[in-house]
Amino acid sequence: MTQSVFAKEDLTIGISACLIGEKVRYDSGNKPSNFCINELGKYVTYKAFCPEVAIGLPIPRPTIRQIKQDDMIIVAQPDGSGDVTDPLIEYGKKVAELTKDMVGYVFCANSPTCGMERVKIYSPEGNSLKSDGIGVFSNEIMKANPLLPCEENGRLNDPIIRENFVARIYTYKRWHNLVASGVTKHKLMTFHSQHKYSVMSHNIVAYKALGRLLADADMDVEEMAKLYISGLMDALKIKATRRSHTNTLQHIQGYFSDHLSAEQRKELTDTIDEYRQGVMPLMVPLALIKHYLLEHPKEYLTQQTYLNPYPADLKLRYGY
């Protein structure tokens, strides 16, 4: 059965240095992420960055924040002094070039430099205006590489978001490998076929749209590949639900209808329905399907990344 196994050094992830224990924060501290260090860290190689230290700020250092001045947002100390906006933007652009070979990035939440979203913005007088800012460093990374799977450490505590992020980095790695081998329409069709149920579990409309895209016989292969991976990664950002997973599981169930006994068919149907109702996690119906797949091999199903999107030891489908 197809496995999403890559060597640790093949999966390079960018990360805020404080999240892997480096004491680079303004107070000489860090914010170690157990998931990033002890779980995902077994399977990926990190490249750590701290934009504040990189532009020459000391450890420890005065705090900095995003401040709205007229129509501009600057990053400076609370009194408005020590504006470091431009150096941070320039460093962000530099690192963005390095991320072209990466398959993901984990940012530090709430940081005026590294936050992905909901960063606090203040008035020059020190009043909190709103919390809809984006870190000036992280913004350059995401703007330059919109396909790159990105997440924040805080959001990774959510089991659905965590599973979604890891599935996306493994998908993006497989895409990198496809591109490195030379893209052809046949390879695109094969790639899409292998990811059929993964995409379906996130968004059925996107799955159908990607199929129509690949059916365009007149489109240039490079343009097709560009549109395809953009559509695929956008679709995978949509969090899969119990309803969409149930639909996907029922499609897979159909492959065994002629091979299972009435009792086995009922067991699989009931198990999928119990998952739909929230009685059991996704791993339970998947385990049953994999069991039947061993008894009744189906080459098409064995190639589906949905059944093995990443190393099973990460246990990401046990929590929902």
N, C-alpha and C positions, 0 to 999 in steps of 0.2 A: 504494500500500500504506500502511496506517495507520502513522503515525510518532508516537512519544511525544516531540514537540518542544514545548517551552515556552520562553518568553523567560526569560533568566537571572533577571530581577527577579520572575518569577512563582513561582519555587521558592525559598522562604525556609527556611533551615536554621539552627537554633540550634547553637552550638558553644562549647566551652571556649576562651577567648581564647588560651591558651598554644599551642593546636594550630594557630593561623594566624599564629604568630610573635610575638604580643604578649608582652613581657617582664614578666610578672605573677607568676611563680612566687616561692616563698619566698626563693630564692637570686638573684633578679633575672633568672633565665633563662626559657627557653621550651621547648616540645616540638613544633616544627613538624612537621606531617604532610604529607609529599609528596603523598599521594593527595588529601587534602582541599584543599590549596592549589593544586597544579598540574594535577590531573586533574578531580576533581569540581568544584573551584572555577571552572572554565570555564563551568559550566552552572547554578550556584546562587548565590544571594546569602546571605551569612552574617550572622547577628546574634550577636555574640560576647559572652560573659559570663564574668566571673571572680568567683565569690561571695565569696572572701576579700577581694579589693580592694573589692568593692561594699559590704561591711559595715564598711569602714574600716580593715582591717589594712594595715600599711605594706609597701612594697617596698624592701629585703628585709625579712623578718620571721622570727620563730622558727617552727620547724616545728610543725604541729598533727597530731593523730592521733585515731582513735576509741578511747575508753577505756571499758571496762565498769565501771560503779560500781553495785554491787548489781544491780538489774534494769534499769538504764538504760544507754544508750550516750550518752556525751557527746563533743563534739569540743573538744579543749583541747591545750595544750602538753604535752609528755611528762611533766612533773611534776604535771599536773592543774590548773595555773593557767591563767587566761585562757580560761575556758569561753565558746565562741562558738556553742554549739549552737542556742539560740533565735534569734539574729539570722540564722543561716544558714537555718533552717527558714522563717522569715518571708520572707526574700528569695527562697527557692525557691518559695513560694506566689505571690509577686508575679510572678516570671518565668513561672510556670506559666500565668498568665492571658495572657501575651504569646504563648505558644506555640500558642494556639488557631488562629492563622492560619498556622502553620508546617507543613511537611510532613515534618520530621525533626529529629533532634538528634544531635550527636556529642559524647560526653563524654570526659574524660581518664581513662584507666584508672588504677586503684590509688589514686586520690585519695580522702582521707577525706570530701571534699565532693562530688566529681563522679564517682566511680567507680560503674559500673552494678552490679558484682558483685565478689566475691572481695576486698573491701577488708579490710585487716588490722585486727583488733581487739586491743587490749592490756589487760593488767591494770593497776591503779593502780601496781603495783610496776615496770611496764615490760616484763613478759613478754608475748610474743606468744601469744595464746590461740587464735585461729582466723582464717581468712581467708574469711569468708562475709558480711562487712558490705556495706552499700550506702551510697554517699555521701549525706549528709543533704540536700544540695541536689538532686542528681539524683533522689533518691527522691520529692521533692515534685513534680518535673516528670512523672515516669512515673506516679505515683499519680493525678495530676489529669488526665492525658491518656493513658490506656492504649492508645489506637489509634495514637498517634504513633510512627513508626518511630524507634528509638533504637539507637545502637551506640557502642562505645568505639574509640578510635584504635588500640589494640593489636590488637583483633579484626579490624579492617579490613585487616590484613595478610594475612588468610586469603582467598584468591580467591573461595571459595564464599560466605562471610559477606559479603564486599564486594559481590558481585553481588546477593545477597539483599537487602541494605540499600538499594541504589540502585533495584532493582526495586520495593521497597515504597514508597519516597518518590515515585516516579513514579505508582504506582497510587493513592496517597493524594492526590496532586495532582489526578488525574482525578476522584477522588471529590469533592474540594472543589469542582471545577467543576460536577459534577452537582448537588450540593446548592445551589450558588449559582444554578443555572438553575431550581430548583424541582423537587422529587422527585415523580415519578409512578410508578405501577406499571409502565407501559410503559417508562419510562426505566430503571427498575431491571432489567427483563428484558433490555433492550438492553445495559446495562452488564455484566450477568452473562454474556450471550452473547459479548461482546467479550473477556471475561477467562476464558472457559471453559478454554482450554488452559494458561493461566498457573496457574490454581488446580489443574488436574489434575496438572500437573508437580510440585506440592508435596504434595498430599494428595487422593487420589481420593475418600476418604470425605467430606471436607469439601465437595468439589465437589458430590457427590450431595445432601448435607444442605442446601446453599445452594439447590439446585434445588427441593427439596421445600418449603423455606421460601417461595420465590417463587410456588409453586403454590397457596398458601393463599389462596383467593379472599375469605375473610371477614376477614382480618387488616387492621387499619388501616395505611395506607401509611407513616406516620411510625414506627410500631412495627416494621414490616417493614424499613424502611431502617436503623433502629438495630440490629436483630438481624443484618441482612445484613452491614453493614460491620464489625461486631464479629467475625462468623464469618470474613469474608474476610481481615481483617488477621491474625487468629490463624492461619489456614491458611497464609498467606504467610510467617509466621515460621518455619514448618517448612522446613528446608533441603531443597531438591530433591536427589535422588540420580540417579546414572546409570540406575538401574532405573526411577525414576519419569519421567525425561526420555525414556527409551527407549519406555516405554508411550505417552507423549504423542506422540512422533514417529511411532510406528506408527499411531496414530489419524489423524494428519494425512496420512500416506502413503496411507491408504485413499481419499482424495479424488481421487487421481491414477490409481487402478488401471485405469480404462477409457481412459486417455489415453496411457499410456506403453507403449513397446515392451517385449518380454520382457527385452531387454538393459538397458533403463533401469530397469525394475522391480527387476532383480537388483542393479544398481549402487546404487540407493537402499536396498534391503534390506541389502546388504553394508555400506554406509557407516554405517547406523544400528547394525548389530551391532558394527562396529569401534569406534564410540563407546561402546557398552555395555561392551565389553571393556577400555576405557581406552586404546585404540590412538591415538585422535585426539580432539581437543576438540569440544565441543558445536557450535562455530561451523561445522564442516565439514558435518554433515548438514543443518544449518539453511540453509547457503548453497545446497546442492543443492535443497532444498525451495523456496527462494525463486526459484531459477532456473526450476524447473518451474512455479511459480506465475505467472511472467511469461509463459511459453509457453502455459499453460492457466489463465487467470484464474478464480478462484473468489471471488466477492464475500464469502462468509462468512469464508473464510480471510484475505482481505486486511484484515479488520477485527480480526483476532486480535492482542491485545497481546503474546502469547507470541512472535510473530515479530519484533516491534520494541518491546521494553518501555521502552527508553531510547535516547539517542543512540548510534549504532554506534561513534562515535569513542572512546567510553570503553573499548572492546575488553574488556569484562568476561567475555565467553564464550570467550575465546581460551585461558584458563588452566586449564580443567577440562573 
